[in-house]
């Protein structure tokens, strides 16, 4: 990619003005050794809820709420990480108003807050913004405005991206807008976004291409660098789903709660909605629970 930092090996030719490159190298990504929580609690992951859209799957949300209150696995879930685009927003793309069931973004957030209140009281939410949320589009993005936060209970608001620990386990959560740039690589596609996540880890950077589809803020310090390899790395944005291991890091592509949109239909893209990913922080065992 344009802003890759690499090392090269080779040799100078006789005139010393030309260097013949034989190989190029990135810093080696060694196998990561996960840290484990001392207690067997779990964290769940969702993204791209898109409350306010006519294609938000409310009936399936209610089905998940019932599961949370009754299933034994749900009793272990202490945290729910929401990786951006919790509402559909307003004015995000041309003619969006025709696809909105709620046309005021404050009311969209109020509705989402009501939906979170239906979850059991033992579940704490961690919420970061995405490109549909009411924050600046340039990354890194700040947490949602305090006026919006006031509607929510038991929710911690963080920026995008965000690194945090849960009972000793390192988690890196990123909405995933830069996947729109990574799909230019032959091995990455919207159908296989986890390949983009692997490339981010290899490059130690969440958005290593300036001036393309991902707007980046010119901050004094680059806050999109992956300085420490996480135990769990989670993204969303592309409405797919995946949970797999890559060199010791658990990769989670969080599922959406939105049905296929007209734009996705035009592109022939079929989302994978309503799948809750659950990871036990002690054993790192994972489960994918479908509600579609």
N, C-alpha and C positions, 0 to 999 in steps of 0.2 A: 504494500500500500504506500501511498505517497510519503507519509511521514514515518515510515519504519526506520529505526536505528539499527544498523547491522555492522558486523565486522566482516572483513574479507581477508582471504589468504590467497597468495599467488606470488608472482615474481616480476621484477622489473626487466624489461628488455634491454638490449645493449646500450641504447642512447639514454636510458634512465628517465626519459620523458614519458614513457608509456608503461603502465602497470597491467600485466595480464592477470585477470581474476580467475582463479581456479575454483574457489568455493566461497559462499557467503554463510554467515553464522548469526544466530540470535543467542542471547543468554540461555543456557540449557535450563529446561524446566524439569527439575527432579521430581520424583514421586513424593507427594505430600503425605505427612502422617497426621491424620485427624486427631483432634482433641475430643475427649468425651466428657459429657456431664456426669456428675456423681449421682444424679437422680434421674430416674427414667421418665422424664416428661418429654412432650413432643411439641414441635412447631409445625404449623400448617402454612401453605403458601397459595395465594391467589393474586391475580392481576387483571387489569382491564375489565372492570365491572360494568362501566359505561351506563350508570344509572342516568335516566333522562332520555335515553334513546328508546325508540319504539321497538328495537330489537333486544332490549335488556330482558333477560330470562328470569322474570320474577317468580314464576311457579317453581322453577328449579332451585331458586334461592330458598324458598320456603321448605322445600324438600330437604335441603342441606341443614336448615335450622332445626328441623325435627330430628335429623340424624345426630346433630351436635348434642341434643338433649337426651338422647336415648341409647346411643351406641357406646359400648365399652371403650373402643379406641378413642372416641371423642373425649372421654373423661380424662385422658392423658394430655390433651392439647392445652397448653398454657398460653401459647402465643399464636397469633395469626398475622402474617406479614403480607401487606397489600402493596404490590410493587407498581403503583401508578395507574392513571386513567380510571380512577374510581367513579368518575362521572363522565358523561359524553362532552360536556362543555357547550359553549355557544360561539358560533362564528369561527370554528376551527377549520372548516373547509367550505367551499361554495355550496349554497343551497342546503346547508345542514339543517336549517329550520324545518324543512319538509320531513325530516326523519326524526324529529324530536317529539317525545311525548310530554316533556317538561321543558319549557323554553326560557326558563330563568335559572342561571347557574346557582344562585343562592338556594333556590328551592330544590335543585338537584342534590346539593350537598345535604340539605335538611332531610330529604328522602333517604339518602344513603345512611345518614346517622340513625334514622329510625330503623333501618334494616339491620344495622349492627347491634342495636339495642335488643334485638330478638335473640341474639346469641347468648349462651350461658354466661353468668357473671364471672366465672373463673377464666374466661378467655380475654387476654389483653391484646389489643391491636396495635401494630406498628405500621404507619401509613406514610408512604413517600409519593411525591407527585410524578406525573408523566406529561406527555405532550398535549393531552386533552384537558389537563387540570389548569386551574386559574393561577398560574405562576408564569414567570418569564420563560420563553421557549429555550433560551440559551442555557446550556449545561456548564457547570453544575447548577441545579435548580434549588432554590430555597424551599423550606417547608411552607405549607399552606398558611394563608393569612390568619392571624389570631381571631378575626371576626368570623371566619369559617370554622375554625377550631372550636369556638364556643358552643357549637351545636352537639359536640361529641363528648361521650363519657368513656373512660377506660381506653383511650386511644393516645398513643405517643406519636407525635408528628415530627418527621425528620426530612432532610433534604434528599435530593436525588443526584448522585448515588449516595449510599450510606453504608459505612462499615460499623458493625456493633457486635458485642458479645452477648450470648445468652447462656448463662451458667457455664462459662468457660469455653464455649464453642464460638469460633469466629465466623461471622456471616457477612457477606458482601451482597447488598441488594442494589440493583440498577434497573431502571425501567426498560432500557434496551433500545433506545432510538437509534443508536449507531449501527444496529443490525441492518438498517436501510443502506448503509455504506458497505458493510461487509459482504452483502449479497453480490457485489461486483466480482468477488473472488469465485473461481470455478467450483470450489468444494463447498461453498455456502449457498443456501437457498432459504426462502421463507418456509419451505416445507421441512427444512432441517436446521432451524436456528441455533441448535446446540453447537453446531460446527463453528458458528460465529463466536460463541462463548469460549470455545477452545482457543480460537485465534486471539481473543482478548487476553487470555491468560498467558499465551506464548509471548505476546508483545508487552505484557505488564501494563496494558493501557486499555481503558474502556472505549475510547473513541480516537484512534490514532490517525484520523484523516481530517485535515482542516479544509474548510471551504466547499464541502459537498452538502449532503442532506442533513447532517446533524449540526445545528447551530451551537457554537461553543463560545463561552464568555472569555475574554482576554484577561484572566485573573493574574495577579502577581505570582501566584503559585499554582501549579497544575494539580487540581484536585481530582483528576480522572486517572491518575497513575495508580496501578495496583502495586502498592509498595510491599504488601504482605499477602502471600497466597492464602485464601480463605479455606475454611473447612467446608463451607456451603456457599455456593455462588448462585444467585437467583436473578433472573430477568423476566420480562413479560413482553409487551408491545405487539408481538406478531400473532397473538391469539392461537398459538400452538400449545403443545404440551410435551414435556420430556422430563424424565428424572433418571440420571445415569451418573457413572463415575468416570472421572478423567484424571488419571495420575494421582489419585487419592483425594481429589476434591469432588464433592457431590454437586453436580450441575442440575439446576431446576429451571426449566422453562415453564413459568406459571400459566395455568389455563385461564381463559377468559370466561365472563358470564354474559356474553353477548352473542346472539345468533349471527348468521352470515349477513353482512350488510350488502347494499346494492353495489358498492364499489368492489367489494370482494367477489361478488357474483360476476361482475364484469371481467375481473381478472381470472376467474375460474379458481379462486382460492377458497378452500373449505376449512373453516376454523375447527378447533377441537375444544368445544365449550364445556363448562360445568364439571371439571375434574379437580378435586381438592387433593393436593400433594401434602402428605404428612410424613415427617421425619422424626424419629426418636433420637433425642440428643445424647443419650447414653450409649445406644448400640449402633446408631446411624442407619438402622433399618428403615426402609421407606415403604409407603403405601400410596396408591393412587385410587381415590374413591370417586366413581362417576355418579353424577346426578342428572344427566341428560335423559 
